[in-house]
Amino acid sequence: MSRKPIFAYLGTLLAFLVLDGLWLGVLMGPTYKSLLGSLMLDQPRLLPAVLFYLLYVLGCVVFVVLPSSTWQRAARLGALLGLVAYGTYDLSNWATLQGWSAGLAMMDMAWGTVLTAACCTLGYVCAQRAHR
């Protein structure tokens, strides 16, 4: 069996955990708390968070990382996937939840676009190194 999918998955997952951890925990945690107030739990639920990352990274690897022929294509397709996925979440929340603002939706969609592009690119690089 090829190691390429394993390296693609692990590289993408590690990048996601590090970058999103910095974003949510260090850079934007207080901003989300102030914008969402009582909608946020004091501590996130671990199981749904783990399931999200495992599932989302699987989608990144299957739909972007492995089919891409260059890191630039992985970045572009990753950005598109991030925009669609985070857009689905944020626009649905904006449409249905009190307290979910246009500004919050746009900020989170931008982050999802950049985050997914970066992680798919790093996953692609890891997959290529494993393939050598």
Protein Blocks (a to p, Z undefined) as FASTA:
>chain_A
ZZklmmmmmmmmmmmmmmmmmmmmmmmmmmmmmmnmmmpcfbdcfklmmmmmmmmmmmmm
mmmmmmpcbfklmmmmmmmmmmmmmmmmmmmmmmmpghiafklmmmmmmmmmmmmmmmmm
mmmmmmmmmmZZ
